[in-house]
Amino acid sequence: MIGTIVNTCTILAGACIGAGLRRGIRPQYRDCLYNAMGLAAVGLGANAVVTNMGKSVYPVLFIAALAIGSLAGTVLDIDGHFQGLVGKFSKDGLGKGLGTGILMYCIGTLSILGPINSALYGDHTYLFTNATLDFVTSMVLASTYGIGMAAAAPVLFLWQGSIYLFAGAIAPYLTDALMAEITLIGGFLIAASGLSILGIKDCKSMNMLPALLVPPLFFVLKGLFV
């Protein structure tokens, strides 16, 4: 699991460096960082959507997934519970930052296929590449939201660690078509987080997380009945 450990450590290192830089930043400059982070999240999410939209074999699936997932998340009030938990430790908008960071770190081809390649073939290339990207992202997020962004590191470790442990079982099912659908929906979620950071629309992106489960369930049912 060396790749996952390195990825986790880069997030922690980036959070520490970013938090250190944050202490010397005036409030008006901090607002600039909020705007920059929000725009970056929207841009990255939009890029994931545009890149994978053409790869989608079932163009209506992402719409159904977002609708079903958002409804389920709202019923469970995932966002409310998450914001309430984070709010006990910080009142500085950390919940939005953590939500965005977790999505950016965990929902992507590199973060999903990386642990599988690492477990099955001993190839850590994807994870080392992901670690480099996450280091920069973590540093920027922590310079905006503070050291609390380090809490995303154990989430990433558990996420990638679980994939690593079950790599042999799940690898055959992670087809290009399924990955395209998951990454497409992940792009919408990241863009939604960016809109929340910018104060344009609070989409409560954490409530949309169950949408990521819809494509795998769809492909499983399709395999059973088709």
C-alpha positions in Angstrom: 0.0 0.0 0.0 3.0 2.3 -0.5 1.2 4.3 -3.1 -1.8 5.0 -0.8 0.5 5.9 2.1 2.5 8.3 0.0 -0.8 9.9 -1.3 -2.1 10.3 2.3 1.2 11.8 3.4 1.2 14.4 0.6 -2.2 15.6 1.6 -1.1 15.9 5.2 2.1 17.8 4.1 0.1 20.1 1.8 -2.4 20.8 4.6 0.4 21.8 7.0 2.2 24.0 4.5 -1.0 25.7 3.4 -2.2 26.2 7.0 1.2 27.9 7.7 0.8 30.2 4.8 -2.7 31.1 5.8 -1.7 32.7 9.1 0.0 35.6 7.3 -2.9 36.2 4.9 -5.1 39.2 5.4 -8.9 38.7 5.3 -9.3 40.4 2.0 -6.7 38.2 0.4 -8.3 35.1 2.0 -11.5 36.1 0.2 -9.5 36.0 -3.1 -8.4 32.5 -2.2 -12.0 31.4 -1.6 -13.0 32.7 -5.0 -10.0 31.1 -6.7 -10.7 27.7 -5.0 -14.4 27.9 -6.0 -13.6 28.7 -9.6 -11.0 25.9 -9.7 -13.5 23.4 -8.4 -16.1 24.5 -11.0 -13.5 24.3 -13.7 -12.2 20.9 -12.7 -15.7 19.5 -12.4 -16.8 21.0 -15.7 -13.7 19.4 -17.4 -14.6 16.0 -16.0 -18.2 16.4 -17.2 -17.2 17.5 -20.7 -14.5 14.8 -21.0 -16.7 11.9 -20.0 -20.0 13.0 -21.4 -19.1 11.7 -24.8 -17.9 8.4 -23.3 -21.2 7.8 -21.6 -23.0 4.7 -23.1 -26.2 5.6 -21.4 -26.7 9.4 -21.7 -29.7 9.4 -19.4 -28.1 7.5 -16.6 -26.2 10.4 -15.0 -29.4 12.4 -14.9 -31.3 9.6 -13.1 -28.3 9.0 -10.8 -28.1 12.7 -9.8 -31.9 12.8 -9.1 -32.1 9.5 -7.2 -28.9 10.1 -5.3 -29.8 13.7 -4.3 -33.2 12.6 -3.1 -31.7 9.7 -1.1 -29.0 12.0 0.4 -31.6 14.7 1.3 -33.8 12.1 3.1 -30.7 10.9 5.0 -29.6 14.6 5.5 -25.9 13.6 4.8 -24.9 17.3 4.3 -26.6 18.4 7.5 -24.9 15.7 9.6 -21.6 16.3 8.0 -21.7 20.1 8.4 -22.9 19.7 12.0 -20.0 17.4 12.8 -17.4 19.6 11.2 -19.1 22.7 12.8 -18.2 21.4 16.3 -14.5 21.9 15.4 -14.6 24.9 13.1 -16.9 27.8 12.2 -14.8 29.0 9.3 -16.6 27.2 6.4 -14.4 24.1 6.9 -17.3 21.9 6.0 -17.5 23.2 2.4 -13.7 22.9 2.1 -13.6 19.4 3.4 -16.5 18.3 1.2 -14.8 19.7 -1.9 -11.4 18.2 -0.9 -12.8 14.7 -0.3 -14.5 14.7 -3.6 -11.5 16.0 -5.4 -9.1 13.5 -3.7 -11.3 10.4 -3.9 -13.6 10.6 -7.0 -11.4 10.3 -10.0 -9.8 7.7 -12.2 -6.4 7.9 -10.6 -7.7 7.5 -7.1 -9.9 4.5 -8.0 -7.7 2.6 -10.5 -4.5 3.5 -8.7 -5.0 1.2 -5.7 -6.1 -1.6 -8.1 -2.9 -1.3 -10.2 -0.9 -1.1 -7.0 -2.5 -4.3 -5.5 -2.6 -6.5 -8.6 0.5 -5.4 -10.5 2.7 -3.5 -8.0 2.4 -0.4 -10.2 2.2 2.8 -8.1 2.4 5.2 -11.1 -1.3 6.3 -10.8 -1.1 6.8 -7.1 2.2 8.8 -7.2 0.7 11.0 -9.9 -2.4 11.5 -7.8 -0.3 12.2 -4.8 1.4 15.1 -6.7 -1.9 16.6 -7.7 -3.4 16.2 -4.2 -0.3 17.8 -2.6 -1.0 21.0 -4.6 -4.7 20.9 -4.0 -4.3 20.2 -0.3 -1.9 23.2 0.1 -4.3 25.5 -1.7 -7.4 24.3 0.3 -5.5 24.5 3.6 -4.4 28.1 2.8 -8.1 28.9 2.4 -9.7 26.8 5.1 -6.9 26.0 7.6 -5.3 22.9 9.1 -8.7 21.2 9.4 -8.3 20.1 5.8 -5.8 17.5 7.0 -9.0 15.5 8.1 -9.4 14.6 4.4 -6.2 12.5 4.6 -7.6 9.6 6.7 -10.7 9.6 4.5 -8.6 9.1 1.4 -6.6 6.4 3.2 -9.7 4.4 4.1 -11.1 4.9 0.6 -8.0 3.8 -1.3 -7.2 1.2 1.3 -10.6 -0.5 0.9 -10.2 -0.6 -2.9 -6.7 -2.0 -2.4 -7.9 -4.8 -0.2 -10.7 -5.8 -2.5 -8.9 -5.1 -5.8 -9.1 -8.7 -7.0 -12.9 -8.8 -6.5 -13.8 -5.4 -8.0 -11.3 -5.0 -10.8 -13.3 -7.1 -13.3 -16.3 -4.9 -12.9 -14.6 -1.5 -13.3 -15.1 -1.3 -17.0 -14.3 1.8 -19.0 -18.1 2.4 -19.4 -18.6 2.3 -15.6 -15.6 4.5 -14.9 -16.9 7.1 -17.4 -20.3 7.2 -15.6 -18.7 7.5 -12.1 -16.2 10.2 -13.2 -19.0 12.1 -15.0 -21.2 12.2 -11.9 -18.1 13.0 -9.8 -17.5 16.0 -12.1 -21.0 17.3 -11.4 -20.4 16.9 -7.6 -17.1 18.8 -7.7 -18.6 21.6 -9.8 -21.5 21.8 -7.3 -19.0 22.2 -4.5 -17.4 25.0 -6.4 -20.7 26.8 -6.7 -21.3 26.5 -3.0 -17.8 27.9 -2.2 -18.5 30.9 -4.5 -21.9 31.5 -2.8 -23.7 31.2 -6.1 -25.9 28.2 -5.1 -25.6 25.9 -2.1 -26.2 22.6 -3.9 -25.4 20.6 -0.7 -23.0 18.4 -2.7 -22.6 15.9 0.2 -26.3 15.1 -0.2 -25.5 14.1 -3.8 -23.0 11.5 -2.8 -25.4 8.5 -3.1 -25.6 9.3 -6.9 -22.2 7.7 -7.2 -23.7 4.3 -6.2 -26.4 4.4 -8.9 -24.1 3.5 -11.9 -22.6 0.4 -10.2 -26.0 -0.8 -9.2 -27.3 -0.2 -12.7 -24.5 -2.2 -14.3 -24.9 -5.0 -11.8 -28.7 -5.2 -12.5 -28.0 -5.0 -16.3 -25.6 -7.9 -16.0 -28.2 -10.0 -14.2 -31.1 -9.4 -16.4 -29.7 -8.7 -19.8 
